[in-house]
Amino acid sequence: MIQAMIHYHGDLITAFELTGHADSGEYGQDIVCSAVSALSITTTNALQTVAGVIPDVQSDSVNGGLLIVKLPAINNHEQSLKAQTLLAAFELGMADIAKIYSQYVNLKINQ
């Protein structure tokens, strides 16, 4: 099962963590894993290319499917707004995946 956690500090999303594997299908055929991977990688890349924010990224796909993405302190209002918009979209996408595929994805919001 994929364990997903989104961390907040006040009203701001500061990080997200993904661990585990969906195991909803054979390797290369696991649509749940593909959905979560595409959403998380796109969000991480968009933080860099759209918001201009370089997050701290830790990953280990071999030992437990780990991805941790943490935002640095952002002093620029426009960058912060873009980053929060991207992370809010990530949260919406993850909530939808977790709702539809609840046997494979568990989402927790840490506020």
PEJOGI-V220173 format. One record per residue. N is the residue number from 0. RES is the residue in one letter. NEAR is the number of other ideal C-beta (glycine too) atoms within 8 Angstrom. Layout:
# PEJOGI-V220173
N:RES:NEAR, N:RES:NEAR
This chain:
# PEJOGI-V220173
0:M:10, 1:I:15, 2:Q:10, 3:A:14, 4:M:10, 5:I:15, 6:H:10, 7:Y:11, 8:H:5, 9:G:4, 10:D:3, 11:L:8, 12:I:12, 13:T:8, 14:A:10, 15:F:15, 16:E:12, 17:L:13, 18:T:9, 19:G:9, 20:H:9, 21:A:13, 22:D:7, 23:S:10, 24:G:8, 25:E:5, 26:Y:4, 27:G:4, 28:Q:6, 29:D:13, 30:I:8, 31:V:14, 32:C:13, 33:S:8, 34:A:10, 35:V:15, 36:S:8, 37:A:8, 38:L:12, 39:S:13, 40:I:8, 41:T:8, 42:T:14, 43:T:12, 44:N:8, 45:A:10, 46:L:16, 47:Q:11, 48:T:7, 49:V:8, 50:A:11, 51:G:8, 52:V:12, 53:I:5, 54:P:11, 55:D:8, 56:V:9, 57:Q:7, 58:S:7, 59:D:8, 60:S:5, 61:V:3, 62:N:4, 63:G:7, 64:G:11, 65:L:12, 66:L:12, 67:I:12, 68:V:14, 69:K:9, 70:L:14, 71:P:8, 72:A:4, 73:I:9, 74:N:3, 75:N:7, 76:H:5, 77:E:6, 78:Q:11, 79:S:10, 80:L:8, 81:K:12, 82:A:13, 83:Q:10, 84:T:8, 85:L:13, 86:L:14, 87:A:9, 88:A:9, 89:F:13, 90:E:11, 91:L:8, 92:G:9, 93:M:15, 94:A:9, 95:D:8, 96:I:13, 97:A:12, 98:K:7, 99:I:6, 100:Y:12, 101:S:8, 102:Q:5, 103:Y:10, 104:V:14, 105:N:9, 106:L:10, 107:K:8, 108:I:8, 109:N:7, 110:Q:3
